Every structure is written in structure tokens, then in C-alpha cells.
Amino acid sequence: MKERLYLITLYDLYGNLLTDKQQTYFEEYYFNNLSLSEMSELYEVSRSAIGKSLKEIESKLNNYEDKLKIYNKLNKVNRLIKDDSLKTKIEDIFKD
């Protein structure tokens, strides 16, 4: 569960860097809770192709974080900030 939330957070940060197809697969699997079988039927590709694509997407998201470290920086900022209004303002900066 923790890994799933981590990947979803990375997607929120870096999802726009993925292709439209990758974004669709990620959203179907992680947000809409479709199984690999359901996705393979929906998109008319093999179950293994969907699984391979999801692994590639996860790898890309992790690679972006390894290089840019935005998730890591946000966590550090969140630990330092006690004032919720200031915290919200800083989070808003990263959303743009």
C-alpha cells in the first residue's frame, strides 16, 4: 500500500512527462483499479504488454524522482513547516 501511494504521488508530480498512453494505463490501473486482464481487453493488447508498460512507467517515475528529487524536497519542507497556512502556500508553488 505504501508503494502504491508513493507511485501515485510521483505520478502527481511527474505524470505530465509520460506519454498519453502511459498516463492512461497508469490511471486505469492505479485510479480506476482495473486489473491487467480488464485493461488488456479494453485496449486490445496482451496482459503481459500491459504489465510490461506499467513496470516501465513505474521505472520512469522513479527515475524522474532520482534525478529531480521533488518528492524528497517536499517531504523535507513538510517536516520543517509547522504553520499549515505556510505549508499550503508552499505546496501551491509546486503545483504550478
N, C-alpha and C positions, 0 to 999 in steps of 0.2 A: 504494500500500500504506500509506503514512504517513497519508494522508487517511482511509482505511478504519479504521485503528487509532484515529485521533483521534475519528472519529464513534462508534465502539464505546465509547470511554472516556466521551464525552459522554452516550451512552445509559446507561451505568452510573450516571452522576451524575444525569441528568435524566429518565430513561426513565419514571419514575412520573408525570411531568407530562403524558405523552402519553395519548391515548385507548387503550382496549383494542385497537381495530382498528389504530391506528398502531403500537402495541407489537408486535402480531402480524406486521404487514408488515415492520417493521424486523428482527425476529428471524428471520423466514423468509428474508429476503434476506441479512442480514449474518452470522447464526449458522448457518443451515441451508443456505446457499449455493444457494437456489432461484433460478432465472432468472425474469425478468419473465414469460416465457411460461408457465412452470410455475405461478407464482403466479396468473396470470390464469385458468388452467384450474382450479386448486384453489378459488379464491374466486369463480369465475364472473363476473369483471369484465374489462374490456378491458386489454390490456397497457399501453396509454397511461395508463389510470387508475391502475394500479399504479405506473408510473413517476412520474406526477404526485404521487401520495401520498408516495412515497419522497423526492422533492425537497422537498415541504412539510415532511416530518419532519426532514430534514437542516437545513432553514432554521430550524425551531423550535428544534432542539438548539443550533444556532449562536447563535440569538437569546438563548436562556437563558444561554449562556456569556457572551455580550456584556454581559448585564445583571448576572449574579451572579458571574462570574469565578472559580468554584470550581476549575476545571481549572487556570487560571493560578496561583491561590494554592497549590494542591497542588504544582505544579511548582516554585514558589519555595521552599516548605517543604522539598521533597525535595532541592533543591540546597544548602540550608543545613544539613541534618542529615547527620551522618556516622555517628552511632550507630544501627545497624539496629534495635535494640530500641525506641529512642525513635521512630524513623520508623514502626515498626509500630503503636505506640500512637497516634500522631497520625493515621495512616490509619484506624485503627479508629474514632476520633472522627467522621470524615467519613462512615463507613459507616452510622452510626445514623440 
